[in-house]
């Protein structure tokens, strides 16, 4: 991206390695984060410029990436009261929201930014902190401005492995929340199966071994239980609160479409309760929500 500067807002667990990979790919990066210490550390370690304010970042940037907890924060960053991007946008600026945001909110924000001469692209990611670190993320792109998407493709290529065009603005965010819904279904069902099985006398580790070579296997049984759940190491880098938020977005999307989706709405209730009972923890700790409800503790189990 010769002669193009990318303003990067959000250098947390996902944003840090993604911004680093973009910088290593030769993209000129300007960073901003509410955590001034973290922002300064990143700028020093990777020789990146830092913006003192959101307005300044907009004035310095041709393309702006947001990767923050939710779409409400993205809206505040762009159009909120006080310091905001809207007071500094360059003509023809492009904003890429790589956060997990509500699709309907994304479309509304896109309309408002369009009136300011700014193009919004949604491009949420999947692959977790490991994928962010290795630049192997799946990126789900929504937007109809072909020239803008082509212009920012180097950002996607520097941070991910699979770039999918999902449709018009908001379709990337719709795809992301529905993907995370399916991920949560697999984890939740596995939690329940292991608790029920152990109560009957099955060994949890043996159960996972059997499931992983049988039709019940899923991403959670294959990559989480032996690796981090049964041994209580946890640490996927994705919190229970964020999982609950994404399921809530998917449930809201189903409601907006007047779709019959009873499992999705039930799962939303489960994860809302689990995240409230287990505040500030990794989503893999959700097994403890079931342990409390069943007054039992899952054994480490044998690994075949």
Secondary structure, DSSP 8 states (H G I E B T S, - for coil): -TT-EEEEE--STTHHHHHHHHHHTT-EEEEE-S-HHHHHHHHHHHT-EE-SSHHHHHHH-SEEEE--S-HHHHHHHHH-SSS-GGGT--TT-EEEE-S---HHHHHHHHHHHHHTT-EEEEEEEESHHHHHHHT-EEEEEE-S-HHHHHHHHHHHHHHEEEEEEEESTTHHHHHHHHHHHHHHHHHHHHHHHHHHHHHHT--HHHHHHHHTTSTT--HHHHHTIIIIITTT----S-BHHHHHHHHHHHHHHHHHTT---HHHHHHHHHHHHHHHHTTT-BGGGGHHHHHHHHT---------
